[in-house]
Amino acid sequence: MARVRTVTHGYRLATGWEKIDKRPLTPEVAHELRSHGYTMVVAKRGLFDAREISLNQLPQGR
């Protein structure tokens, strides 16, 4: 079973990249971040696996 990705940074058009509280990337968290204006996140899984993920392409959680 694959490990869950952990969100470390978020991107907003107005402010750019900023560090945010670490939490697992779930549909509910993606929905919450979208509601705060974030469009992308950096999500890590392990030490060397970090990816930029668009929140617009994730499934809606609610």
Disulfide bonds with the S-S distance in Angstrom:
none
